Amino acid sequence: MNNPLETLIIGTIILFVLCVLFWPGKGILANWKKLQKQSLKILIEDALKHLYDFEDKNISSTLHSLSGYLSISGDEAAKIAQKLKDISLIDIHNEKLLLTPDGRTYALKIIRVHRLWESYLADETGVKEKDWHLRAEEKEHYIDQEEANILAARMGNPAYDPHGDPIPTASGDLPVKKGKHLTEAAVGKVYKIVHIEDEPIAIYSQIVAMGLYPGMQLKIVEVTKEKIKFVAEGEECVLSPLIATNLTVAQIIIPEKIKKDFKTLSSLKIGEEGEVVGISRACRKQQRRRLLDFGIVPGTKIISELQGFSKDPIAYKIRGTLIALRKQQTDYIYIKK
């Protein structure tokens, strides 16, 4: 015969385990079901984005392209496609996957959230540029349309995201796309970058590393099948056609003065003085406001005073005050010595 105390302890343990597993709404089983539903929702929304992107580029989407984009097997892609068809978000004709009007509306809602969040990261946070897209990919599935509208209003309802992609309005309208690929630019003309494609990430990272950004002016020097050469902010750059197709540009009839004779603040050696002539357009809202608050405006004299062991940050004397700035910030500030 079991000891009553042992029986009570065992019964309590069993009851505890059952509660952990099956507690309504909070147990392991309930959370597992939520995760399964959430995973399906993410796959469905990513599939709709893929179809919209292909249709926007006049490319036919198939089960093969869908499985590759979602990184799932062909059988799993077929199940997702059938699910989308069952809820009237896509049609299937001759193995081609086509968005229905409802499917396109849904896709634009996800794209709206994604591009708004990229704008938020660019303008209101210190998140690195190469991480904007991935962060937005994670967030886009968890923000509803009401929250998206509030976010848009807070930022002044931007029409384009920081890469130059048009942001759908709440009603699903899209601003007009502008420009042409950099590979189509004419030698001797001046253009402005109006869009940078942020996928694939490997190519986008190269573009970011070169310091290219929407709004930057380019003067085309040479265009061949092997390379595109241009001058941007005083420096000569060379891109392969593969990378250049990820840049969209629009011609400028009356270009602004290109800063070919200017250096960046980061080029100052300790003890040297420079005069501010401007701040790069790549320096966006929050970071730009911080530099302006420090008094970094055209005409301001800046002296490089002190540097630490790692040489980053460096202390600069600005309007009689020592201010520490990192190289990431001083690369945005143009000066003349």
C-alpha positions as CSV (number, residue, x, y, z in Angstrom):
1,M,0.0,0.0,0.0
2,N,1.4,3.4,-1.0
3,N,2.2,6.0,1.5
4,P,-0.5,8.7,1.5
5,L,2.1,11.5,1.4
6,E,3.9,9.9,-1.6
7,T,0.5,9.5,-3.4
8,L,-0.3,13.2,-2.7
9,I,3.1,14.3,-4.0
10,I,2.9,12.2,-7.2
11,G,-0.7,13.4,-7.8
12,T,0.4,17.0,-7.4
13,I,3.3,16.5,-9.8
14,I,1.0,14.9,-12.4
15,L,-1.6,17.7,-12.0
16,F,1.2,20.3,-12.4
17,V,2.5,18.6,-15.6
18,L,-1.0,18.4,-17.0
19,C,-1.6,22.1,-16.3
20,V,1.7,23.1,-18.0
21,L,0.8,21.0,-21.0
22,F,-2.9,21.7,-21.4
23,W,-3.7,25.0,-19.6
24,P,-6.2,26.8,-21.9
25,G,-4.5,29.6,-23.9
26,K,-1.2,29.4,-22.0
27,G,-0.1,25.8,-21.8
28,I,2.6,24.3,-24.0
29,L,0.1,22.7,-26.3
30,A,-1.8,26.0,-26.8
31,N,1.4,27.9,-27.4
32,W,2.5,25.2,-29.9
33,K,-0.7,25.7,-31.8
34,K,-0.3,29.4,-31.8
35,L,3.2,29.1,-33.3
36,Q,1.9,26.7,-36.0
37,K,-0.8,29.2,-37.0
38,Q,1.7,32.1,-36.9
39,S,4.2,30.2,-39.0
40,L,1.4,29.5,-41.6
41,K,0.4,33.2,-41.6
42,I,4.0,34.2,-42.2
43,L,4.4,31.8,-45.1
44,I,1.2,33.0,-46.6
45,E,2.1,36.6,-46.4
46,D,5.7,36.0,-47.7
47,A,4.2,34.1,-50.6
48,L,1.9,37.0,-51.5
49,K,4.9,39.4,-51.4
50,H,6.8,37.1,-53.7
51,L,3.9,36.9,-56.2
52,Y,3.5,40.7,-56.1
53,D,7.2,41.3,-56.6
54,F,7.3,39.0,-59.6
55,E,4.2,40.5,-61.2
56,D,5.6,44.0,-60.6
57,K,8.7,42.9,-62.6
58,N,6.6,41.1,-65.3
59,I,8.0,37.7,-64.2
60,S,5.8,34.6,-64.0
61,S,5.7,33.0,-60.5
62,T,5.5,29.2,-60.2
63,L,5.7,26.6,-57.5
64,H,9.4,26.3,-58.2
65,S,10.0,30.0,-57.6
66,L,7.8,30.0,-54.6
67,S,9.6,27.1,-52.9
68,G,12.9,28.8,-53.6
69,Y,11.8,32.1,-52.1
70,L,10.3,30.5,-49.0
71,S,13.1,28.0,-48.6
72,I,10.6,25.1,-48.4
73,S,10.1,21.9,-50.4
74,G,8.0,21.7,-53.6
75,D,5.3,19.7,-51.7
76,E,5.1,22.4,-49.0
77,A,4.9,25.1,-51.6
78,A,2.1,23.3,-53.4
79,K,0.2,23.2,-50.0
80,I,0.7,26.9,-49.5
81,A,-0.4,27.7,-53.1
82,Q,-3.5,25.5,-52.6
83,K,-4.3,27.3,-49.3
84,L,-4.0,30.7,-51.1
85,K,-6.3,29.5,-53.8
86,D,-8.9,28.1,-51.4
87,I,-9.2,31.5,-49.7
88,S,-9.4,33.3,-53.1
89,L,-6.0,35.1,-52.9
90,I,-4.5,33.6,-56.0
91,D,-5.5,31.8,-59.2
92,I,-3.5,29.1,-60.9
93,H,-3.3,29.0,-64.7
94,N,-0.9,26.8,-66.7
95,E,1.3,26.3,-63.6
96,K,1.5,30.1,-63.1
97,L,0.5,31.6,-59.8
98,L,-1.5,34.8,-60.2
99,L,-2.7,37.2,-57.5
100,T,-6.4,37.9,-57.4
101,P,-7.6,41.5,-56.6
102,D,-8.0,40.5,-52.9
103,G,-4.5,38.9,-53.0
104,R,-3.0,42.0,-54.4
105,T,-4.7,44.1,-51.7
106,Y,-3.4,41.8,-49.0
107,A,0.2,41.9,-50.4
108,L,0.2,45.7,-50.6
109,K,-0.8,45.9,-46.9
110,I,2.2,43.8,-45.9
111,I,4.5,45.8,-48.2
112,R,3.1,49.0,-46.7
113,V,4.0,47.9,-43.2
114,H,7.5,46.7,-44.3
115,R,8.4,50.0,-46.0
116,L,7.0,52.1,-43.2
117,W,9.1,50.2,-40.7
118,E,12.2,50.6,-42.8
119,S,11.5,54.3,-42.8
120,Y,11.1,54.3,-39.0
121,L,14.3,52.5,-38.6
122,A,16.1,54.9,-40.9
123,D,14.7,58.1,-39.5
124,E,14.1,57.4,-35.8
125,T,16.7,54.8,-34.7
126,G,20.4,54.1,-34.9
127,V,20.0,50.7,-36.7
128,K,22.6,50.2,-39.4
129,E,21.4,50.6,-43.0
130,K,22.2,47.1,-44.0
131,D,19.9,45.8,-41.3
132,W,16.8,47.8,-42.1
133,H,15.4,45.3,-44.5
134,L,15.9,42.2,-42.3
135,R,14.4,44.0,-39.3
136,A,11.4,45.0,-41.3
137,E,11.0,41.4,-42.6
138,E,10.7,40.3,-39.0
139,K,8.3,43.1,-38.0
140,E,5.9,43.2,-41.0
141,H,3.9,40.2,-39.8
142,Y,3.1,41.6,-36.4
143,I,1.8,45.2,-37.1
144,D,-1.8,45.6,-38.0
145,Q,-3.2,48.2,-40.3
146,E,-4.4,50.5,-37.6
147,E,-0.9,50.6,-36.1
148,A,0.6,51.1,-39.5
149,N,-1.6,54.2,-40.1
150,I,-0.5,55.6,-36.7
151,L,3.1,55.0,-37.6
152,A,2.7,56.6,-41.0
153,A,1.0,59.7,-39.5
154,R,3.7,60.1,-37.0
155,M,6.4,60.2,-39.8
156,G,4.3,62.6,-42.0
157,N,2.9,59.9,-44.3
158,P,6.1,59.3,-46.3
159,A,5.6,58.4,-50.0
160,Y,8.9,56.5,-50.4
161,D,11.0,54.4,-48.0
162,P,14.7,55.0,-47.4
163,H,15.6,52.8,-50.4
164,G,13.4,54.8,-52.7
165,D,10.6,52.2,-52.9
166,P,7.1,53.7,-53.1
167,I,5.0,53.1,-49.9
168,P,1.4,52.1,-50.6
169,T,-1.2,54.3,-49.1
170,A,-3.8,53.0,-46.6
171,S,-6.2,52.6,-49.6
172,G,-3.6,50.7,-51.6
173,D,-2.5,53.4,-54.0
174,L,1.2,53.5,-55.0
175,P,3.3,56.6,-55.9
176,V,4.7,56.6,-59.4
177,K,8.0,54.9,-59.9
178,K,10.7,57.1,-61.5
179,G,14.0,56.7,-63.3
180,K,15.9,54.0,-65.1
181,H,18.7,51.6,-64.3
182,L,22.2,53.1,-63.9
183,T,23.4,50.9,-66.8
184,E,21.2,53.0,-69.1
185,A,22.7,56.3,-68.1
186,A,24.5,58.5,-70.6
187,V,28.2,59.5,-70.4
188,G,28.7,63.2,-69.3
189,K,25.2,63.5,-67.8
190,V,24.5,64.1,-64.1
191,Y,21.9,61.8,-62.3
192,K,20.4,61.4,-58.9
193,I,20.0,58.0,-57.3
194,V,16.2,57.6,-56.7
195,H,16.1,53.9,-55.7
196,I,18.5,51.2,-54.4
197,E,17.3,47.5,-54.6
198,D,17.9,46.0,-51.1
199,E,17.8,42.4,-52.3
200,P,19.9,40.2,-52.7
201,I,21.5,41.3,-49.4
202,A,25.1,40.5,-50.7
203,I,24.8,43.0,-53.5
204,Y,23.0,45.6,-51.3
205,S,25.8,45.3,-48.7
206,Q,28.4,46.1,-51.3
207,I,26.4,49.2,-52.3
208,V,26.1,50.3,-48.7
209,A,29.8,49.8,-48.1
210,M,30.5,52.1,-51.1
211,G,28.5,54.8,-49.4
212,L,25.9,55.1,-52.1
213,Y,22.4,56.3,-51.1
214,P,19.1,57.7,-52.6
215,G,19.5,61.4,-53.3
216,M,23.3,61.1,-54.1
217,Q,24.4,62.8,-57.3
218,L,26.5,60.9,-59.9
219,K,28.3,62.3,-63.0
220,I,28.7,59.5,-65.5
221,V,32.2,59.1,-66.8
222,E,32.2,55.7,-68.7
223,V,29.6,53.1,-69.6
224,T,30.7,49.8,-71.1
225,K,29.6,46.1,-71.0
226,E,32.2,45.5,-68.3
227,K,31.8,48.5,-66.0
228,I,30.0,51.8,-65.2
229,K,32.3,54.5,-63.9
230,F,31.0,57.7,-62.3
231,V,32.0,60.5,-59.9
232,A,30.0,60.8,-56.6
233,E,30.8,63.5,-54.0
234,G,34.3,63.9,-55.2
235,E,35.3,60.3,-55.5
236,E,35.4,58.1,-58.6
237,C,33.5,54.8,-58.3
238,V,33.4,51.8,-60.6
239,L,30.5,49.2,-60.6
240,S,29.9,46.1,-62.5
241,P,26.7,46.0,-64.6
242,L,25.4,43.3,-62.2
243,I,25.5,45.7,-59.3
244,A,24.6,48.8,-61.3
245,T,21.2,47.3,-62.3
246,N,20.3,47.5,-58.6
247,L,20.5,51.3,-58.8
248,T,17.8,53.4,-60.3
249,V,18.7,57.0,-61.3
250,A,16.9,60.1,-62.7
251,Q,18.7,62.8,-64.7
252,I,19.3,66.2,-63.2
253,I,19.1,69.1,-65.6
254,I,20.6,71.7,-63.3
255,P,22.8,69.8,-60.9
256,E,23.8,71.0,-57.4
257,K,27.4,71.7,-56.9
258,I,29.2,68.4,-56.6
259,K,31.5,68.4,-53.5
260,K,34.7,67.4,-55.4
261,D,37.0,69.8,-53.5
262,F,35.8,68.9,-50.1
263,K,37.0,66.3,-47.5
264,T,35.1,64.6,-44.6
265,L,35.7,65.6,-41.0
266,S,37.1,62.2,-40.4
267,S,40.1,63.1,-42.6
268,L,41.3,65.8,-40.1
269,K,44.4,65.0,-38.2
270,I,44.8,65.9,-34.5
271,G,45.4,69.7,-34.3
272,E,44.0,70.4,-37.7
273,E,41.1,72.8,-38.3
274,G,38.3,72.6,-40.9
275,E,35.2,74.6,-41.9
276,V,31.9,72.8,-42.3
277,V,30.4,73.1,-45.8
278,G,27.6,70.6,-45.5
279,I,26.2,67.3,-44.2
280,S,25.7,64.3,-46.5
281,R,22.1,63.4,-47.4
282,A,22.9,59.9,-46.3
283,C,22.7,61.3,-42.8
284,R,19.0,61.1,-42.0
285,K,16.6,62.7,-39.6
286,Q,17.5,61.7,-36.1
287,Q,21.3,61.6,-36.7
288,R,21.2,64.8,-38.8
289,R,19.2,66.6,-36.0
290,R,21.8,65.6,-33.5
291,L,24.7,67.0,-35.6
292,L,22.8,70.2,-36.1
293,D,22.1,70.5,-32.4
294,F,25.9,70.3,-31.9
295,G,26.2,73.4,-34.0
296,I,27.6,71.6,-37.0
297,V,26.3,73.9,-39.8
298,P,27.9,75.5,-42.9
299,G,30.6,78.0,-41.7
300,T,31.3,76.3,-38.4
301,K,35.0,75.9,-37.5
302,I,36.0,72.5,-36.1
303,I,39.3,71.5,-34.6
304,S,40.3,67.9,-34.1
305,E,41.6,67.8,-30.4
306,L,41.9,64.4,-28.8
307,Q,41.7,60.7,-29.8
308,G,41.5,57.6,-27.6
309,F,43.5,54.4,-27.9
310,S,41.1,53.0,-30.5
311,K,40.9,56.4,-32.4
312,D,37.1,56.2,-32.4
313,P,35.5,58.4,-31.1
314,I,37.6,61.5,-31.5
315,A,37.0,64.7,-29.5
316,Y,36.4,67.9,-31.6
317,K,36.3,71.5,-30.5
318,I,33.0,72.9,-31.8
319,R,32.0,76.4,-30.9
320,G,34.2,76.3,-27.8
321,T,32.9,72.9,-26.6
322,L,34.6,69.5,-26.8
323,I,32.3,67.0,-28.4
324,A,33.1,63.3,-29.1
325,L,32.0,62.0,-32.5
326,R,32.4,58.6,-34.0
327,K,33.9,58.0,-37.5
328,Q,30.5,56.9,-38.7
329,Q,29.2,60.4,-38.0
330,T,32.2,62.4,-39.2
331,D,32.2,60.6,-42.5
332,Y,28.9,62.4,-43.2
333,I,30.3,65.9,-42.5
334,Y,32.0,67.7,-45.4
335,I,34.7,70.3,-44.6
336,K,37.3,72.5,-46.3
337,K,40.6,72.9,-44.6
